[in-house]
Amino acid sequence: MDDPAKATGSEAEIEAAFERAYRILRHRIEALLQLPVAEWVNEDPQRLRAELERIGHSEP
């Protein structure tokens, strides 16, 4: 994800960069909170790693 603090352009373009970053972060956090992390840490750590990788690259 691009750092919105490094965005250039008009005020509207910079604001759009921050809004995009917010949407992506919110989407990823909500996905993370849906994972049964407590179960997978001990039972299926590979699946947990795979899901975290997937979430880390996901966008709304």
Secondary structure, 3 states (H helix, E strand, C coil): CCCHHHCCCCHHHHHHHHHHHHHHHHHHHHHHHHCCHHHHHHHCHHHHHHHHHHHHCCCC
